[in-house]
Amino acid sequence: MLLLGSALAFARADTLDLADLAQSAEQWAAENLDEDVWRLLEDVDREQVEGFFRDLQQRLGGEYVVDLAALNRTARAVLPLLESRAETQPYAAWLKARLAYLEVAEEFQQSRPAPPRPPDQPAPPPTNAPPKIEREVWTRKLAAEPWPRAATNYVPRLKPVFAEQKVPPELVWIAEVESSFNPRARSPAGAVGLFQLMPETARQYGLRTWPLDHRQRPVDSARAAAKYLASLHKRFKDWRLALAAYNAGEGTVQRLLQKRKARSFDAIALHLPAETQMYVPRVEATLARREGVKLSQLRFPGG
């Protein structure tokens, strides 16, 4: 716990003013953090782990990618803690799939130093890398990444499920980004499964979440995710926008398109949540690495 405490202290000393986040922290935790997290972590420092999860979720949903860099060290201290108990391993799987975001954020922080602070003035806000740079960084990062071990089992099984829903089967690789192909992965906010479906989304596309959670069934989860992706593409007519909506929500993407009078992901990317700014190029780079295809080259089965 000493390592965890030191890492958390380091993160909180970073340039982001966490006092601004603290105002709504308790309300956010009550509304968004799955109570199972706390029940399963009774034997560890609940306050510290809760603070980490809250901070991570808020920065993922924040405006600036570089703000995530401060949590890279903390995440690596928390991860073994979660992996050490069977009950918390689903949360470890979720966190492990997101370490790459923290690594890329740290890379951006080091390569794009903060602008100088004028005397007696507040620090200027950081800047986000444009989508073109994001795509280049993720392509480079994934260039030598081997297949996840579980992908050998799941990819051949799930591609036909996507094809049955008239969705490009290559998109099963979203599961690598979402969960590293771990069907037990669970987010602190309650998303579950290979494709990290929230309860309401899962039920909308035909899955039960109680008494047995069918989101943990790979084929059922894939079918629901494919239906959702098909719906998003039908609405936005573009895979980048559909992926952004899968990650950030349809309403978020639609509002930004209207506000910016835009029609493309690149036109709104810098105004999307930090995770989404990285999620879309990460999925693109994953498809290129695993399947050798670009989003623009995806074809609809039977189309």
Secondary structure, DSSP 8 states (H G I E B T S, - for coil): -HHHHHHHHHHHTSSS-THHHHTTHHHHHHHHS-HHHHHHTTTS-HHHHHHHHHHHHHHHTSS-GGGGGGGHHHHHHHHHHHHTSGGGHHHHHHHHTTHHHHHHHHHHHHHS------TTS---------HHHHHHHHHHHHTT----TTHHHHHHHHHHHHHHTTS-GGGGGHHHHHHTT-TT-B-TTS-BTTTTB-HHHHHHTT---SSS-GGGSHHHHHHHHHHHHHHHHHHHSSHHHHHHHHHH-HHHHHHHHHHHT--SHHHHGGGS-HHHHHHHHHHHHHHHHHHS--GGG---TT-
